[in-house]
Amino acid sequence: MIKRNKIFFFILTSGLFLFNQCSINKIAVNKIADMLSSEDSTVFTSDDDPELIKEALPFGLKLYESLAEQAPDNPDLLLATGRSFCMYAYAFVQEPSERLADSDIEKQTRMQIRAKKLYLRGRTYILRGLEVNHPGFTNLMAKGKMEKAVLSCGKKDVGYLYWAGLAWMGAYTADKFDMNLAVNTSKPVKMITRALDLDESYNEGAVHEFFISYYGSLPVTMGGSEEKARYHFKRSIELSHGLKASPYLALATSICINKQNIGEFKSLCNQALAVDTNKNPQNRLLNILYQDKARWLLAHLDNYFLMEKE
């Protein structure tokens, strides 16, 4: 951990030094970009202090954007930039907004609109990365040929498809009154479906986690399916070896709430809390955040279930 932090500090300070020069050395920029954009990097995700990351990420996001301006054709950097915006939007903007009291509706709305903007900002970078990898991808999307666009992608594009789709759907969940997003939800779903077809094990079954919530939240008339949601839950648990808290909460906050199954809801939240964050260090931060959410959910059951008055 100490070594990684030293490397990250070096990258940040080197980046600041470079941006203060009149002439940017593209080779140096690309080297820093490559170090920052590696999917194996766990500088943020392995941390055990959410508040530290919350305060550090905005600076990191602007550094990513500054690098992306200097290396606009570096697809891995574009993915890393978009992925970081997506994670920040969910963990530190949208999710906290959903815990606000009904009396804070104006603040909640502001935070959700901000989350939407951050998601869309992230999506833009990732779609640029897909365009670099597959020239014409954007044009196919614009013409409504989404199926052809995603079929042009291979296994190396799984991260791009997954995160672009996730950012797109995140923007919709943050503002369901945005009709442009609402009528286009089939596009991100096709992207994530293609990612699933190419590599279901990506990020320890993260693609399956999306479909737990997707099939578990939709009404049957719109394609919702408890059977499919539970299948994806089973696969996500298998692929993550039960070391991620997120699949448990995905099922709890979709199927269990829809069916008003408070017993299973509590059980799933407690299973999320039982995950040992030290056994999966690369996902330590997310597990800590999801466990915090599990505690909050258990403390606010009456927000989601019809509780009998004693």
C-alpha positions as semicolon CSV with decimal commas, in nm:
position;residue;x (nm);y (nm);z (nm)
1;M;0,000;0,000;0,000
2;I;0,282;0,243;0,092
3;K;0,460;0,170;-0,234
4;R;0,142;0,230;-0,435
5;N;0,079;0,559;-0,256
6;K;0,433;0,675;-0,331
7;I;0,384;0,589;-0,698
8;F;0,053;0,775;-0,706
9;F;0,211;1,080;-0,537
10;F;0,489;1,073;-0,795
11;I;0,237;1,057;-1,078
12;L;0,037;1,351;-0,941
13;T;0,336;1,573;-0,877
14;S;0,488;1,482;-1,213
15;G;0,160;1,566;-1,380
16;L;0,144;1,905;-1,212
17;F;0,502;1,978;-1,312
18;L;0,430;1,892;-1,673
19;F;0,119;2,107;-1,692
20;N;0,317;2,410;-1,571
21;Q;0,548;2,389;-1,870
22;C;0,489;2,590;-2,185
23;S;0,543;2,283;-2,398
24;I;0,398;1,943;-2,301
25;N;0,618;1,641;-2,362
26;K;0,376;1,394;-2,518
27;I;0,589;1,094;-2,438
28;A;0,592;1,184;-2,071
29;V;0,219;1,253;-2,076
30;N;0,148;0,914;-2,230
31;K;0,369;0,740;-1,974
32;I;0,182;0,903;-1,687
33;A;-0,147;0,831;-1,862
34;D;-0,058;0,465;-1,900
35;M;0,031;0,437;-1,530
36;L;-0,294;0,603;-1,424
37;S;-0,521;0,418;-1,665
38;S;-0,417;0,061;-1,591
39;E;-0,720;-0,148;-1,493
40;D;-0,489;-0,326;-1,248
41;S;-0,437;-0,005;-1,051
42;T;-0,599;-0,018;-0,707
43;V;-0,479;0,314;-0,568
44;F;-0,835;0,426;-0,502
45;T;-1,031;0,102;-0,483
46;S;-0,807;-0,066;-0,225
47;D;-0,822;0,223;0,022
48;D;-1,005;0,180;0,353
49;D;-1,088;0,548;0,407
50;P;-1,390;0,661;0,200
51;E;-1,363;1,021;0,324
52;L;-1,003;1,044;0,205
53;I;-1,101;0,918;-0,140
54;K;-1,403;1,148;-0,150
55;E;-1,174;1,447;-0,094
56;A;-0,897;1,324;-0,326
57;L;-1,104;1,217;-0,626
58;P;-1,210;1,562;-0,754
59;F;-0,842;1,657;-0,794
60;G;-0,777;1,320;-0,956
61;L;-1,066;1,371;-1,198
62;K;-0,927;1,705;-1,314
63;L;-0,584;1,550;-1,355
64;Y;-0,736;1,278;-1,571
65;E;-0,912;1,540;-1,782
66;S;-0,593;1,744;-1,819
67;L;-0,409;1,435;-1,939
68;A;-0,694;1,347;-2,175
69;E;-0,662;1,690;-2,337
70;Q;-0,296;1,621;-2,409
71;A;-0,347;1,258;-2,514
72;P;-0,693;1,260;-2,681
73;D;-0,626;0,936;-2,870
74;N;-0,525;0,727;-2,570
75;P;-0,827;0,493;-2,532
76;D;-0,717;0,346;-2,199
77;L;-0,685;0,693;-2,050
78;L;-1,029;0,787;-2,184
79;L;-1,174;0,474;-2,022
80;A;-1,002;0,545;-1,690
81;T;-1,127;0,904;-1,694
82;G;-1,485;0,804;-1,768
83;R;-1,477;0,517;-1,519
84;S;-1,356;0,751;-1,243
85;F;-1,634;1,002;-1,311
86;C;-1,888;0,720;-1,298
87;M;-1,760;0,584;-0,967
88;Y;-1,747;0,931;-0,811
89;A;-2,099;1,012;-0,932
90;Y;-2,245;0,699;-0,773
91;A;-2,047;0,670;-0,450
92;F;-2,026;1,033;-0,348
93;V;-2,317;1,211;-0,516
94;Q;-2,611;0,990;-0,615
95;E;-2,596;0,738;-0,331
96;P;-2,572;1,008;-0,056
97;S;-2,863;1,194;-0,220
98;E;-3,086;0,890;-0,180
99;R;-3,038;0,895;0,198
100;L;-3,167;1,249;0,242
101;A;-3,495;1,303;0,423
102;D;-3,809;1,392;0,228
103;S;-3,781;1,745;0,366
104;D;-3,453;1,786;0,174
105;I;-3,614;1,728;-0,166
106;E;-3,457;2,038;-0,322
107;K;-3,107;1,937;-0,215
108;Q;-3,172;1,581;-0,327
109;T;-3,281;1,701;-0,670
110;R;-2,972;1,919;-0,707
111;M;-2,745;1,629;-0,614
112;Q;-2,918;1,392;-0,854
113;I;-2,892;1,637;-1,142
114;R;-2,525;1,680;-1,058
115;A;-2,484;1,303;-1,056
116;K;-2,649;1,283;-1,398
117;K;-2,409;1,540;-1,539
118;L;-2,109;1,354;-1,396
119;Y;-2,232;1,024;-1,541
120;L;-2,279;1,179;-1,884
121;R;-1,938;1,344;-1,863
122;G;-1,788;1,005;-1,792
123;R;-1,986;0,841;-2,070
124;T;-1,852;1,096;-2,320
125;Y;-1,492;1,002;-2,244
126;I;-1,558;0,628;-2,269
127;L;-1,748;0,661;-2,597
128;R;-1,451;0,858;-2,730
129;G;-1,234;0,563;-2,631
130;L;-1,462;0,324;-2,820
131;E;-1,444;0,551;-3,122
132;V;-1,063;0,540;-3,109
133;N;-1,073;0,160;-3,093
134;H;-1,347;0,130;-3,355
135;P;-1,367;0,427;-3,593
136;G;-1,730;0,471;-3,696
137;F;-1,873;0,340;-3,368
138;T;-2,026;0,679;-3,283
139;N;-2,177;0,714;-3,630
140;L;-2,341;0,372;-3,606
141;M;-2,495;0,467;-3,272
142;A;-2,622;0,796;-3,413
143;K;-2,789;0,608;-3,699
144;G;-2,963;0,372;-3,459
145;K;-2,746;0,075;-3,556
146;M;-2,660;-0,015;-3,199
147;E;-2,653;-0,388;-3,261
148;K;-2,394;-0,349;-3,537
149;A;-2,191;-0,108;-3,324
150;V;-2,161;-0,339;-3,025
151;L;-2,096;-0,647;-3,239
152;S;-1,787;-0,472;-3,376
153;C;-1,638;-0,487;-3,025
154;G;-1,425;-0,770;-2,893
155;K;-1,307;-0,892;-2,555
156;K;-1,058;-0,605;-2,519
157;D;-1,354;-0,367;-2,529
158;V;-1,547;-0,523;-2,240
159;G;-1,444;-0,251;-1,993
160;Y;-1,550;0,022;-2,236
161;L;-1,888;-0,139;-2,303
162;Y;-1,958;-0,206;-1,936
163;W;-1,861;0,137;-1,802
164;A;-2,019;0,333;-2,088
165;G;-2,342;0,141;-2,037
166;L;-2,325;0,182;-1,661
167;A;-2,264;0,558;-1,686
168;W;-2,552;0,587;-1,933
169;M;-2,793;0,396;-1,711
170;G;-2,665;0,580;-1,405
171;A;-2,762;0,910;-1,567
172;Y;-3,110;0,773;-1,630
173;T;-3,158;0,649;-1,274
174;A;-3,047;0,990;-1,145
175;D;-3,307;1,170;-1,358
176;K;-3,591;0,948;-1,478
177;F;-3,778;1,255;-1,604
178;D;-3,519;1,307;-1,878
179;M;-3,714;1,168;-2,173
180;N;-3,411;1,157;-2,401
181;L;-3,241;0,920;-2,160
182;A;-3,561;0,725;-2,096
183;V;-3,630;0,643;-2,462
184;N;-3,270;0,535;-2,521
185;T;-3,217;0,291;-2,234
186;S;-3,204;0,000;-2,479
187;K;-2,868;0,130;-2,604
188;P;-2,673;0,097;-2,278
189;V;-2,845;-0,235;-2,208
190;K;-2,719;-0,365;-2,543
191;M;-2,369;-0,248;-2,455
192;I;-2,369;-0,426;-2,120
193;T;-2,529;-0,736;-2,273
194;R;-2,245;-0,748;-2,525
195;A;-1,994;-0,712;-2,240
196;L;-2,161;-1,006;-2,066
197;D;-2,144;-1,218;-2,381
198;L;-1,775;-1,140;-2,427
199;D;-1,658;-1,189;-2,068
200;E;-1,901;-1,267;-1,788
201;S;-1,617;-1,275;-1,537
202;Y;-1,514;-0,913;-1,595
203;N;-1,438;-0,742;-1,262
204;E;-1,541;-1,052;-1,069
205;G;-1,887;-1,072;-1,219
206;A;-1,972;-0,701;-1,211
207;V;-2,170;-0,733;-1,534
208;H;-2,400;-0,984;-1,365
209;E;-2,456;-0,735;-1,081
210;F;-2,603;-0,486;-1,326
211;F;-2,855;-0,742;-1,446
212;I;-2,960;-0,831;-1,091
213;S;-3,084;-0,475;-1,049
214;Y;-3,205;-0,445;-1,408
215;Y;-3,428;-0,753;-1,413
216;G;-3,516;-0,721;-1,046
217;S;-3,641;-0,362;-1,068
218;L;-3,840;-0,371;-1,392
219;P;-4,205;-0,474;-1,389
220;V;-4,275;-0,802;-1,567
221;T;-4,462;-0,616;-1,843
222;M;-4,139;-0,433;-1,929
223;G;-3,908;-0,735;-1,920
224;G;-3,852;-0,773;-1,549
225;S;-3,787;-1,124;-1,426
226;E;-3,722;-1,255;-1,077
227;E;-3,585;-1,576;-1,226
228;K;-3,329;-1,387;-1,436
229;A;-3,236;-1,157;-1,148
230;R;-3,170;-1,456;-0,922
231;Y;-2,970;-1,630;-1,193
232;H;-2,741;-1,327;-1,228
233;F;-2,716;-1,304;-0,849
234;K;-2,603;-1,666;-0,832
235;R;-2,340;-1,614;-1,102
236;S;-2,211;-1,290;-0,948
237;I;-2,165;-1,461;-0,612
238;E;-1,985;-1,753;-0,779
239;L;-1,755;-1,530;-0,983
240;S;-1,671;-1,307;-0,687
241;H;-1,640;-1,606;-0,450
242;G;-1,876;-1,426;-0,215
243;L;-1,620;-1,155;-0,149
244;K;-1,823;-0,860;-0,277
245;A;-2,102;-0,696;-0,079
246;S;-2,267;-0,537;-0,383
247;P;-2,451;-0,843;-0,527
248;Y;-2,634;-0,896;-0,197
249;L;-2,757;-0,537;-0,193
250;A;-2,849;-0,547;-0,562
251;L;-3,093;-0,832;-0,495
252;A;-3,214;-0,684;-0,167
253;T;-3,295;-0,342;-0,316
254;S;-3,473;-0,483;-0,620
255;I;-3,650;-0,817;-0,580
256;C;-3,691;-0,804;-0,202
257;I;-3,839;-0,455;-0,197
258;N;-4,066;-0,526;-0,494
259;K;-4,197;-0,843;-0,328
260;Q;-4,196;-0,684;0,020
261;N;-3,984;-0,973;0,146
262;I;-3,837;-0,810;0,455
263;G;-3,693;-1,135;0,590
264;E;-3,474;-1,199;0,287
265;F;-3,392;-0,828;0,268
266;K;-3,246;-0,837;0,620
267;S;-3,062;-1,162;0,547
268;L;-2,900;-1,021;0,233
269;C;-2,794;-0,700;0,410
270;N;-2,637;-0,905;0,687
271;Q;-2,457;-1,122;0,433
272;A;-2,317;-0,805;0,279
273;L;-2,198;-0,695;0,622
274;A;-2,032;-1,033;0,677
275;V;-1,800;-0,991;0,375
276;D;-1,438;-0,966;0,490
277;T;-1,304;-0,650;0,324
278;N;-0,944;-0,763;0,373
279;K;-0,991;-1,080;0,167
280;N;-1,062;-0,877;-0,147
281;P;-0,825;-0,579;-0,121
282;Q;-0,878;-0,457;-0,477
283;N;-1,245;-0,397;-0,391
284;R;-1,194;-0,288;-0,030
285;L;-1,327;0,065;-0,076
286;L;-1,643;-0,047;-0,259
287;N;-1,710;-0,316;0,000
288;I;-1,677;-0,061;0,280
289;L;-1,915;0,174;0,100
290;Y;-2,170;-0,099;0,033
291;Q;-2,149;-0,220;0,392
292;D;-2,219;0,135;0,508
293;K;-2,522;0,131;0,277
294;A;-2,634;-0,204;0,423
295;R;-2,626;-0,058;0,776
296;W;-2,826;0,241;0,661
297;L;-3,084;0,021;0,488
298;L;-3,130;-0,191;0,800
299;A;-3,178;0,124;1,006
300;H;-3,441;0,260;0,765
301;L;-3,657;-0,042;0,688
302;D;-3,974;0,163;0,715
303;N;-3,860;0,360;0,406
304;Y;-3,909;0,048;0,195
305;F;-4,147;-0,184;0,375
306;L;-4,496;-0,156;0,517
307;M;-4,418;-0,199;0,884
308;E;-4,676;-0,316;1,133
309;K;-4,731;-0,066;1,413
310;E;-4,669;-0,213;1,755
